[in-house]
Amino acid sequence: MANRDWTIAKNDLVYEIENLGFPADLGEKVARQLGSEKAMRRMIAYLHYVKPRKAELIVDEMLAICSDIENWKKKKAVEEANAKYNELL
């Protein structure tokens, strides 16, 4: 089920990018880099509402989404480490 949802999100992302006049290959690479269905849906929303005219803007948003995800993961790791440290005290 999850794999099917990921494939649907990837196909939707590629469609949105092609719809803006960019090659499908760009969509495939962006989807691969984003990785998760949630990240791809976030990118689709950006594409749908902003309608960027340059590939650089698409890549910039992809990098921003990846950065947000990485920051969230780091925050959760720090919170978990703090919780374990507090248990030791």
C-alpha positions, 0 to 999 in steps of 0.5 A, a space after each residue: 500500500 505504501 509503495 503504491 502511494 509513493 508511486 502515485 505521488 511520484 507520478 503526480 509530481 512528474 505530471 505537474 513538472 511536465 505540465 509546467 513545460 519541463 522534462 519528465 526526467 526533472 520530475 523523476 530526479 526531484 522525486 528520487 531526491 525528495 524520497 517520501 510521499 509527504 515531501 512529494 505532495 508538498 512539492 506538488 502543492 508548491 508547483 500547483 500554486 506558484 507555477 515556477 517558470 525556471 527549473 532553478 526555482 523547482 530545484 531550490 524548493 526541493 532543496 528547501 524541503 529536504 533541508 526542512 526534513 533534515 532539520 526535523 530529524 535532527 530536532 527529534 534526535 536531540 529531543 530523544 537524547 534529552 529524554 534519555 538523559 533526563 531519565 538517567 538523572 
